[in-house]
């Protein structure tokens, strides 16, 4: 029997999900508001200890690790690795951005020797993605996107009675801040367009025109990381994503011309995220997950757009909603628990081995092809 737990640090909440692989029973399914974690990261440690006290020693806990740390026990991770996985400026530290809570949580986890916590990689640290696809990329998908991919591989494998090495799909996560899409061939992530490097999401503008980044950098002395959490579909619709529910965004986007600009941008951006991966994969399925997939009206419109896209391309590709056992947690948290189970030698060991998560390596700045003076400046984020 293996007791495994995973955490997913989302924009709105920190999700904790765990299960017993002998009975399949869920041992924890809790979402802690992200603001609460930012104020007091210890609440996550307290919850993990509560679960361990109730069910016995947890064999493995895979912790959401920002942009990623090569797989290792939290106590073995260097401070510099945590800093890079959550990299922000000193001014943003003082501003107490939400990612500060994740950094402080990771630092606390390094000292929680009574818990078997592991930090895990982002997509850019996986050996299954060819080097040339990593060129000048940092955010090919944060650690939680790897968790979503793991759940998607398990899902397709079980539904279609396939070996992990026979799975073929594009995993799409439509989240509150960003959208991500990952090409998965033979049960391994081979390509991705995700987060800040993808097309516009609900909150974030995604990849940025280089001229805009140059203009912003030279007109704002204290440019904050918050700049990449704006400009997305909600803003184009003239709506504040922090004051507007996703359901209202969809409802008004379908009926009001001004709001429709943002709504159509979001639908089209998801199609573009998927299309950008088609040169590297012809998927058996598109597996969809994330907050927006719970909204029927949105899914109806997205399904029509994607079905039209694949019809025009002359391809037959099934669209599937990713299922999760969590009643509270999102899909990535269950995926993290599956990875944890595999690391601990449980029933999903072959899945984790096939994804080559244990072979992850390097840092987020390893694949930049810029002049030395620029790369040297980036080293300051380690401190």
N, C-alpha and C positions, 0 to 999 in steps of 0.2 A: 504493500500500500504506500502510495506517495501522496503527501499533502502539499499542494502547490498553490501559490498565490501570485497574482500579478497586479500591478498598478498602472494606471493610465492618467497622465497629467494633461487634461484637456483645458481649453480656454475657460470653460465655465465651471468645471468640477475636477476633483481628483477622485478617480474611480478605483475601488479595490474589489477584486473578485478572486475567489479561490474555490478549489474542489478537491474531493477525495477520489482518486482514480480507481479505487476498488469498488466503490458503490456508485460513483458518479455524482454523489451528493454535493450540493453547493454549501461551502462552509462560511463564505462571506460574500456579500453583494451590497456594497455601500458606496454612495457618492457623497463626497465632502465638498462643499462649495469652495471654489478656488480662492476666493477672498479670505476664507477662514484659514486656509493653508498658508497664504501669504503672511497673515498676522501671526500664526503660530504653527510652524511646520511640525511640531511635536505631536499634533493631533493624529497624524498618519502613523507615527511610530506607536502611539498609544493604542490605536486600532489594531495594528498588527500584533502587538503583545496581547491584546485581549483575545484575539482569535487563537493565538498559540496557547494561551492559558486554558482556553475552553476545549480545544481539539487535540492538544499535544504538539510536540515540536514540528514546525513547518519545515519540510525538507528543502524547499527552495522558494524564495521570493524574488521575482524579477521586477525591478523598480524602474519606472519611467525615468529615462536618462537624457532628456533633452535631445540635442543633436547627436548624441551617442558617445559611448565609451566602449572600446573593445571588451568583449565579455570577460568579466572578472568579478570576484567577490568585492563587495563595496569596501571592506576594510583594507583591500589591497590597492585600491585606486588612489592615485596621487591627487593632491589638491589641484595641480595644474590641469589634470584631466577633467575634473569637475568644472573648473573655471571655463574651459573651452566648450564643454558640453552645454553650458548655460551662458555663453559669452554675451556680456553687456558692458557698457562703459561705467566708469565710477559715478558719473552723474545719474545714470539710470539706476544704479544701486541705491543712491540717495533718494531717488524718486519712488522707490519701493515698487517697481514694476512687478507684475505677477511672477515673472520668471525668477525674481529674487527668492520667492518662497520655495521654488523648486531647487535652487542652488543651496539654500540653507538646509532644506530637507535632505539633499544628497550628502551634504557635509555631516549632518546628524547621523545619517545611515552608516557612514564610515565608522562611527564609534559604537554602533549598536551591535556589539559582538554576540549578544544572545539571540540574534536573528540571522538566519542564513540568507542575507540579501545579496543579490547580484546586480551590477550595472550592465547594461546591454547596448549593442551598437545601433547606429542609424544606418540607413541604406548605403551611404557613401563609404562605410567601413566594411561592407560585405565583399568577399572575394568573388562573388557570383556576378557582380556588375563589372563589365570590362572597363579597364582603366580609361580608355578614350571617352567613355560616356560619363566619366567623373570630372572631366576637364573643366576647371574653373567653377566647380560646383561645391557648395557647402550643404545646402538643404535639398538633398534628393529624397528626403523623407526622414523625419525624426524617428526616434526609437519606437514610439507608439505606432508608427506606420508599419514597422516590421511586425509588430504584434497583430495588426489587422491582417497582414498578408498571411501570417501563420494560421489564423482562424479560417481565412478564405480557402487555403490549401486543404485544411482538414475538412471543411464543409464540402468542397467539390469531390474530394476523395471518397467521402462516405456516401454522398448522394448518388454518385455515378459508379460506385464500386471500382474505383481506380487506385492503383498504386500511387503514392505521392509523386513518383517520378513520371507519371503519366498525366499529371494535371497541367492545364494550360488555361490561363485566364488573365484578365486585367482587373485588379482590385481597386475600386474607386471608393474613397472615403470623402463624403460631403459634410464637412464639419462647420462649426460656427465661425471660425476665423478663415480657414483655408479649405481648399479641395486638394486631394492628392490622387494620383493614379500610378499604379505599379504594374509593370509587365512581369508575369510569373510563368516561366517555362520550365517544365520538368520539376515542378515544386520549388523552384528557386527564383528569387527576385533577380531579374536580369537588366531591367531598365526602369526609370521612373521620371515622372514630372510631378513635383509635389510642392505644397506649401508656398513659400516665398519665391520658389523657382518655377511655379506653375502659372496657369492663367488665373484671372481674378476669382476670388472666393466670395463668400457672403460679406465678410468684414475686411479682409486684406486684399490689396490690389495685385498680389502675386508678383511675377517677375516685373522688374521696373525698366523702363526705357533708360538706357545708360546716360542719355543727355539729361533726363530728369534727375537721376541720382547725382550727377555732377552739379547740376543747378542747386539742388537741395543742400549738398555738402558744402557748397561755397557761399550760401546765403544764410545758413543756420549754424552758428558756432557751437551750439549745444544740441545738435540733432539727436533726437531720442529714438530708441528702437520702436517706440509707439508709432512712428511714421509708417512702419510696414504693417500696422494693424488698422489701416484706414484706406480709403480709396476704392474699396471693393463694391460689390453689387448693391449693398444697402445704401452706400453713400451716393452712388449714381442714381438710385431711386429717390434720393432726397430724404432718407430715413436714417435715424440714429440706431445702429444695431444694438446698442446697450439699453435703449429705451423702447425698442420695438420687438415684439415676439416674431419668431421666424414664421409662424402661422399667419400673422398679420401681413408680413412682407409678401407672402405668397398670395394671400387673398386680394390685397390691393394691387399687387403686380399683375394679376390676371384681369383686373377690371379698370385700372386707372392708367391713362397714357403716360403720365410722368413716371409713375412707379414701374410701369412696364419696361422702361429703358433699363433699369437695373435688373429686373426679373429676367428679361431676355438675355441680358449680358451673362447672367449666371448660368442659365441653361446652355447657352452657346459655348461658354467657357469650359463646362464639363465635357461637352462634345469635343472641343479642341484638345483638352487634356488627353482624352482617350485616343483621338486621331493622331496625336503626336507620337504615340507609341506603336502605331500600326506598321511603320517600316521595320520594326524589330520583332513583331509577334503577330500571328493570326490566331486570336484567342478562341478557345472553345466557348467561353462565357465571359460576360462582364458581370462581376459580382459587386453589388453596391452596398454601401454601409454609411453610417453617420447620421447626424441629427435630422437632416432634411429628408432622409428616406422614410421617416415616420409620418410624413405629411402626404396624405393620399393625392391631393390636387397637384402637388409638385411632382410626385412620382408619375402621375398620369401624363403630364406635359413632357417630362424628361424621357419617358418611355417612347412617346410618339417621335420625339426628336431623334433619339438614338436608333429607333427602328427605321426611320427614313434615311438616316446616315448610312447604315449598313446595307440597306436596300440599294441605295445609289452606288455603293461600292461593290455591289454584287456579292456580298458576304452574308452568310447566315450565322448569326451570333446570338445566343440566348442571353437574356437579361435576368439576373437572379438577385433577390434581396438576401443579404447575409443574415442568418439567424444567430441569436445569442441566447444562452440560458439565463442571462442576467435580467432581472426585472427592473433593476435600478441602474446598473452599470451599462456603459456602451460596449460595443463590440471589441474595441482594442484591449480593454481590461481582461476579457476572457482570453483573448489571444496571448496576452502576457502570461496568464496562468498556464496556458498550453505550452509556451516556451519554457516556463519554469519547470513544468512537469517533465519535459524532454531533457532539460539540463540535469535534473535529479535522477534520470534513468527510469522514468515512468513509462506509461503506455505510449507516449508521444515522443519517445527518444529518437525514433527513426526520422520523424518529421524535422526535429531540430537539427539532427545530424545532416539531413539532406539539404536543409537551408544553409548549412555551413556557418551557423552562428558562432560556434566555438572558434572558428578560424578568422574571425573579424580582427582587424588591425588598423593601426594608423590614427591620425587625427583629422579633424575637419578641414584643416588648411594644407593637407598633403598633396592636393591635386590642382594647385594654382600655378598658372604659367604667366607670371608677372615678373617685373624686374625685382631684383633682390631687395632694393630699398623699401618697396611696398610690403613685401613678405616679412621683412624684419619688423616693420611697424606692427604687423598683426600679432607678433609674438607677445606684445604687451597684454593681450587678453588672457594670457596664462597666469598673470600675477593678480 
